[in-house]
Amino acid sequence: MTALRLLNTESQDKADYLHNQLITDINVPSTYWECAESYLKGVGIYDVFLIEEQDFRNYKIFLRETGNFTKKQVFERTGFLRNLKKTLIQEEYKELLDEIEQCNTVQERLKGNVRNFLIRQGIHHVKEIDYRIRELYESELRRTKTSSKSLEYLKTLDRVKQFDIRKEMETLSGRNRKQLKYEGQVIFLPYIPDQDIASDFDYIQDKSELVWDFSQKAPETLKKQIFQILYYALRNIKDSKDRRVRYLLPLRWMYEFCVEEGIDDIERLELEQIKKLETIVARKVANVKNSVQIVDNSRKILFMSGKEIHWYANVWYMERFNFAPERVNPSNPVQRLSFYEVTNEKNRKLLQEYMKYQVGISDLTIGNIRGQLCFIKKFLVYFNTLESICEITEEQIAEYFKLLQEKEIKAETVNRQIFDIHRFFAYLKVKGHIKGQIFDQNYYSQKVYPYHHDRSVQEDEYMEILKRLKFFPEVQRLIFLNLWATGLRISEVCTLKAC
């Protein structure tokens, strides 16, 4: 009974709304609006704004067939309804009509359809147009227009929206101008504040790839990370084709993959997840390597832009740090330190903790630290089945070192690995992760025999090079002359500085 009462109340409210619209002009004879009211209620229209052209035609037929009206009377009553709709629209949607009229980038004949649709949707200002409205318009056009006409009208809506964005941006200044903000909503790239960038997407036929849904159910951290990478690509990758191929398309695939897999942090992507993503990308493009760069590019963008250093990240990028000059080799700089190869989460955290100490507190060179990391990772990967490396026994370590010694590896390399692993366990002991040192490094070290590497170049060979030196590029000529005349190593020549 209550539901029925509410339904009756709602129906009466709609009827009252229509009645008040029809009696707006007191100078119009009551017979005009009474007849119109009866017809509109009969066909279920309770808002003058919703009357379509076909409805006007049907009303004219209704007057001819059901009333004793002359042609003039039919014309007058139909004209009343048309003029009423036009008047009401002019009053309530004046701002919208003015904004559309100001848009001089589209033909006048195309504006009418867009204008009528927006009014039916209750849009009072062009700034209210978003991707949801565009989607509704596209759906309506597919039902009512041909493919070519649909595209033409849809493009008109986009041009009206973009014209309004440009006009609004001209009134702003400073940081607010052209700045795209994360609001947890759908972002349609042609509607972003920076219309200079938005114009790059005009050539893309499939506009669905330009839609970024940040309103969908997914971890908030992931959505903010994807938005940050998207914003970086839009602002910093100037070549539109490169931006699309290496960033936008792969980023979209990675976003979809992370949502499906329930991944909440790109910086913590696991090795198996990356391989699975590569398989998915391989089904979409031929150049998988080019597209999968998005994983490394994304991690770097996030790591470099953090207010604090993301020590928890599976890859650290050395550009983020300000090292003393003596810790960096300019001729062969270390770009990154990766940890995702260690799939045991407990062991990885211990390794990251140790590397944080080495990078932030020790005075070792970054190249030396990278070497340590490489050896310790191999060690931890070998014992990946252990719940924690802290539970390892000396017998297990002895077995590992025996395998090292059986391989065709130089004694000093084996000793280096033993020494680095020993230092790792010494750190674990100091931090209280283990009670005591598990093994004696001296017991497992091998005897090293000095070996001379004869790397001299015969005189006839370098004289032949000198004869042909004029054909070399200038940089290569200078490097060779420095090496030949001074006996410097190639790495030393590459790092020479002017006084």
MITORSE-463139 format. One record per residue (C-alpha): residue in three letters; x, y, z. Coordinates in steps of 0.2 Angstrom, whole numbers, plus 5000, padded with zeros to 4 digits. Example, Ala and Ser with C-alpha at 12.3 -4.5 7.8 and 13.67 -1.06 7.14 Angstrom:
residues 2
Ala506249785039
Ser506849955036
end
This chain:
residues 499
Met500050005000
Thr501450125004
Ala502350084988
Leu500750114978
Arg500550284987
Leu502250334983
Leu502050294965
Asn500450394964
Thr501250544972
Glu502750534959
Ser501450524945
Gln500550674951
Asp502150774953
Lys502650734935
Ala500950784929
Asp500950954939
Tyr502750984932
Leu502050964914
His500551074918
Asn501551214925
Gln502651214909
Leu501151224898
Ile500351374907
Thr501951474906
Asp501251604894
Ile499551664901
Asn499151754884
Val498951584876
Pro497151514875
Ser496751374888
Thr496151264874
Tyr497951254866
Trp498851194882
Glu497351084887
Cys497450994871
Ala499350974872
Glu499250914890
Ser498050784886
Tyr499050714871
Leu500750724880
Lys500050624895
Gly499350494884
Val501050464876
Gly501950464893
Ile502850634890
Tyr502950744906
Asp504250864901
Val504150984887
Phe506050974885
Leu505950794880
Ile504750824865
Glu505650764849
Glu505350814831
Gln504350644828
Asp503250694843
Phe502850854835
Arg502350764819
Asn501350634829
Tyr500450774838
Lys499950854821
Ile499250694815
Phe498350674832
Leu497550844830
Arg496950804812
Glu496250634816
Thr495450664833
Gly494850844832
Asn493750954821
Phe495251074818
Thr495551164802
Lys497351164795
Lys497651334802
Gln497151274820
Val498251124818
Phe499651234813
Glu499351354828
Arg499251224841
Thr500751134835
Gly501651294834
Phe501151334852
Leu502051184858
Arg503551214847
Asn503751394853
Leu503451344871
Lys504851214870
Lys506051344862
Thr505551474875
Leu505851364890
Ile507551304882
Gln508051484880
Glu507651524898
Glu508351374907
Tyr509851334895
Lys510351504890
Glu512151484896
Leu512351314887
Leu511651384871
Asp512851534872
Glu514351424876
Ile513951304861
Glu513651464850
Gln515351534854
Cys516251374848
Asn516851424831
Thr517851264827
Val516351164821
Gln514951194807
Glu513351274813
Arg512351134805
Leu513051004817
Lys512751104833
Gly510951074834
Asn511050884836
Val512350904850
Arg511351044858
Asn509750944859
Phe510550794866
Leu511350894880
Ile509750974884
Arg508950804886
Gln510250754898
Gly509950914908
Ile511750984905
His511751174908
His513551204905
Val514851124893
Lys516051094908
Glu514750964914
Ile515150854899
Asp516250714903
Tyr516650534896
Arg515050464903
Ile513950594893
Arg515050564878
Glu514750374880
Leu512850404881
Tyr512850514865
Glu513850384856
Ser512650254860
Glu511150364855
Leu512050404838
Arg512350214834
Arg510450184836
Thr509850334826
Lys511250384814
Thr512350304800
Ser514150264805
Ser514850414796
Lys513550534803
Ser513850464821
Leu515650494819
Glu515350674813
Tyr514150724827
Leu515250634840
Lys516750734834
Thr515750894835
Leu515350854854
Asp517250834857
Arg517650994848
Val516351094858
Lys517051024874
Gln518851054869
Phe518451234864
Asp517751264881
Ile519251184890
Arg520451294880
Lys519451444885
Glu519451394903
Met521351364903
Glu521551544897
Thr520851614913
Leu521951514924
Ser523851544928
Gly525251464937
Arg525151284944
Asn523251264940
Arg523451294922
Lys523451134912
Gln523751024927
Leu522850854927
Lys522350794944
Tyr521950624951
Glu520150624957
Gly519750434956
Gln518650464940
Val518650414922
Ile519950514912
Phe519650534893
Leu521350604886
Pro520550714873
Tyr519750804887
Ile521250834898
Pro521751014902
Asp523251024891
Gln522451034874
Asp524051044865
Ile524450864871
Ala522550814868
Ser522750864850
Asp523950724848
Phe522550594850
Asp521550664835
Tyr522350534823
Ile521850384834
Gln520250304827
Asp519950184842
Lys519550314856
Ser519250174868
Glu521150164871
Leu521050344877
Val519950304891
Trp520750274908
Asp519550214922
Phe520150264939
Ser518450244946
Gln518450054945
Lys518649934959
Ala520549914962
Pro521849954975
Glu521950144977
Thr523850134978
Leu523950054961
Lys522750174953
Lys523750324959
Gln525350244953
Ile524550214935
Phe523950394935
Gln525650464940
Ile526550364926
Leu525150414914
Tyr525450594919
Tyr527350584917
Ala527150504899
Leu525950644894
Arg527050784900
Asn528850714896
Ile528750604881
Lys528550734867
Asp528550614852
Ser526650564850
Lys527050394842
Asp528450344854
Arg527250394869
Arg525850284862
Val526950134858
Arg528150134873
Tyr527050204886
Leu525150224884
Leu524650054876
Pro525849954887
Leu525350044902
Arg523550014899
Trp523949824897
Met524949824913
Tyr523449914922
Glu522249784916
Phe523449644921
Cys523749714939
Val521849744942
Glu521449564936
Glu522949494947
Gly522549594962
Ile524249684962
Asp524249834973
Asp526049904970
Ile526949904954
Glu528649934963
Arg528349754971
Leu528049664955
Glu528649484956
Leu529749394943
Glu528349274939
Gln527049414937
Ile528249504925
Lys528449344914
Lys526549324914
Leu526349504908
Glu527649474894
Thr526549324888
Ile525049434888
Val525949574878
Ala526649444866
Arg524849414860
Lys524549594856
Val526149654848
Ala527649584839
Asn528949694847
Val528749624865
Lys530349694871
Asn529949864866
Ser528249864875
Val528849774891
Gln530049914894
Ile528549994903
Val528849884918
Asp530649954921
Asn530050134915
Ser528650134928
Arg529650074942
Lys530950204939
Ile529650344938
Leu528950294954
Phe530650264963
Met531350434957
Ser529850534961
Gly529550474979
Lys529650604993
Glu530650475003
Ile531750334996
His530650174993
Trp531850045001
Tyr530449914999
Ala530449924980
Asn531049774971
Val532249884960
Trp533250034966
Tyr533850164953
Met535450244957
Glu535050414950
Arg533950434965
Phe535550454976
Asn536950584978
Phe538450484980
Ala540250544983
Pro541250554967
Glu542450424973
Arg541050294975
Val540450304956
Asn541450244941
Pro540850374927
Ser541450264913
Asn540350114919
Pro539050184931
Val537850064940
Gln536050104934
Arg535049994946
Leu535049864960
Ser533649734958
Phe532949614971
Tyr531549524963
Glu532549374958
Val532449324976
Thr530749254977
Asn530749214995
Glu530049365003
Lys530949345020
Asn532649325012
Arg532249475000
Lys531849585015
Leu533549535024
Leu534449565008
Gln533649745005
Glu534049785023
Tyr535849735020
Met535949835004
Lys535149985012
Tyr536649985024
Gln537949965011
Val537250105000
Gly536750225013
Ile538150205026
Ser539650105020
Asp540950185009
Leu541050054996
Thr540950094978
Ile539250064970
Gly540149944958
Asn540749844972
Ile539049844980
Arg538249784964
Gly539549634964
Gln539049584982
Leu537249594978
Cys537549484963
Phe538449344973
Ile537249354988
Lys535749344976
Lys536349184968
Phe536649114986
Leu534849154991
Val534049094975
Tyr534948924978
Phe534248914995
Asn532548974990
Thr531548834998
Leu532148875015
Glu530848965025
Ser532249095030
Ile534149105026
Cys534349125045
Glu533948935047
Ile535348875036
Thr536648755043
Glu538548755040
Glu538348585031
Gln537148665018
Ile538348815016
Ala539848695014
Glu538848605000
Tyr538548764991
Phe540348814992
Lys540848644985
Leu539748674970
Leu540648834967
Gln542348764968
Glu541848624956
Lys541348754943
Glu542648824931
Ile542848984941
Lys544449064945
Ala544949044963
Glu544949234967
Thr543149244961
Val542649094972
Asn543549184987
Arg542649344983
Gln540949254984
Ile541349175000
Phe541949335007
Asp540349435002
Ile539249295009
His540249295025
Arg539949485027
Phe538149465024
Phe538049345038
Ala539049455049
Tyr537849595046
Leu536349475051
Lys537349425067
Val537549615072
Lys535749645068
Gly535149495079
His534449395065
Ile535649255069
Lys536449205085
Gly538249175079
Gln539349165063
Ile538849005054
Phe540548975045
Asp542349025044
Gln542749105027
Asn544649055029
Tyr544148875030
Tyr543348875012
Ser544449005004
Gln545548934990
Lys547348964986
Val547649094973
Tyr549149084961
Pro549749254953
Tyr549449254934
His550049374922
His548949434908
Asp549949474892
Arg548849614884
Ser550249704874
Val549949744856
Gln551249704843
Glu552149854835
Asp551649804817
Glu549849804822
Tyr549749974831
Met550750044817
Glu549449984804
Ile548150064815
Leu549150234815
Lys549250234796
Arg547350214795
Leu546950324810
Lys546350474798
Phe544850364793
Phe544250344811
Pro542950464819
Glu543750604830
Val543250524847
Gln543950354842
Arg545550434836
Leu545850534852
Ile545550374863
Phe546750274853
Leu548050404854
Asn547850424873
Leu547950234875
Trp549450214864
Ala550450364870
Thr550150354889
Gly549750174892
Leu548150214900
Arg546750084902
Ile545150114891
Ser544150154907
Glu545450284912
Val545450364895
Cys543550384895
Thr543550474912
Leu544850604908
Lys544350784913
Ala545050944908
Cys545951044922
end
